[in-house]
């Protein structure tokens, strides 16, 4: 069963390895901030097409409070090559903390049983799931939810 809206963001423990930070760092950065968690894979063409847009959101919306966490989830045995993941992280400008989830611990924690990539989980500043989308149009489906959430968060901060 997929993760339900309103569910608390799972702990980020159990990754095989972390790049650009640690689980503790990623969790600390997520506290009190809207957070986009995105699952991707080196063998996923759609993921590669969408990664620049994720990076653009991350950079452009950082000042509005957006936090981003990447999770690399292998789809095939060849995807478990950590060096290939490191190369892709550099190539696609993934500067946010990135978990390598070779044991599918985080996939299971986020209830991504189908192994969707790309998959996008949008959590509010209280750490509650507000939106989920997967696939080629996942970011399009998430865009308005992200806009609403950041507007609300910034109004609460200003008010």
N, C-alpha and C positions, 0 to 999 in steps of 0.2 A: 504494500500500500504506500503510495507517495506521501511525502511530508505534507501535512495540512497547513493551511494559512493560519497564522497565529502561533505555530509551534516555535519554541525557543531554538535559537541557533545551536547546533551541536558543538561539542568541544572539538577542537582541531588536533586531537591527539591520535597517534598511531600511524602517521605517515612514514614511509620508508626513509625519506630524506626531505629536508627543506632547503630551498634556495631563496636568497634575498631576505632571510630572516629565520625565525623559529616559530613553532606553534605558539609559544608563550607570547612572543612579539605580535603575531597576527591576532591573537585573542585580545591582547591589551589594546591594540589599535582599533579593534572592533567595538570596544566598550563605549557606549554612549554615542555611537556614530552610525548612520546608515551604512550598511555594508553589502556589497555585491560579491557573492562567491560564485566563481565560474569554473566549471569543469571543462577540460579540453584534453586533446590527445594529439601526439605528434603525427599519427596516421590519419587524422581527420581533416579533410580538405575544407569543410565548412568552418571548422574551428580556426584554421589558418586565415580564412577570409575574414572572420569576425574579430580576430585578435587586435588588429589595428583600431577598430572601433571601441573595443573595451579599453585600450590604452588611451584613446582620445577622451573617453568619458572619465577615466581615472585622472588624467591630467587637468582637464578642463573643469571638472566638478569637485576637485579636491578642496578648493576654498569654500565650497558650499557644504563641506563635511563628508563627502563620499569617501568611503574606505573600500578597497578592493583586495580580495584574496583569490589567488589562482590555485586550482587543484588539477594536477596532471593525472589523468586516469587512463591506464593502458587498456586498449581494446584487444591487442594481440600480444603474443610473447615478445615480438620484436620491439614493442612500445615500452618494455621495461628497461631498456638501455638508458641508464641515467645520463650518460654522456650525450646521447641524442637529445634528451630533454634539455640539458644545459645549453646545447647549441641552439635549440629552438627558442629557449627563454631569451638568449642574447639576440637572436635574429628578429624575433617578433616584439622586442622592447618590453618584455614582461619584467617590470621593476618592482611590482608588488610581491609580497611574500608568496612563494609558490611551493605547495606540497607535492611531492612525488608519492602517489598512492598505489604503489605496486602490489600491495596486499589487499586493496579495495576496502580498507578500514574506513576511510572517509566516505567512499561511495555508499557503504552500508549505513554509516551514521546519518547521512543526508537522505537515506531511503531512496537512493537512485538505483533501485534494483534492476531496472532495464538497461543500466549502463549508458544513459543518454549522454552524448557529447555532440555539440556543445550543450551544456545545461547551465542555467542561470538562476540563482537563488538571491532574492533581494530581501534583506532584513532591515527593519527600522532601527532607530537609535536605542530602543529598548531590547533589541536582539530578537524580535519576533518576525517570523516569515510573513512578508506582505505580498510577495509575488514570486511565481516560478514560471519559467518558460524554457523550452528546449528546441533544438534544431535550427535550421537555416534562418527562420524569421524570429528566433527567440529574442534577440535584442530589440527588434521592432515592437514586439509584444510588451516588452519591459519598459520601453522608453517613457510612456505616459505615467506609469506607476512610479518610476524614478523621479520624474519631474514633480509629481504631486508630493511624494515623500520628502524630497529636498526642500520644496516650498514650505511645507508644513513644519519641518524641522527648523528651518531658518526663521519662520514666523514665531515659533515658540522660543527660540534663542533670543530674538530681538524683543519679544514681548515680555 
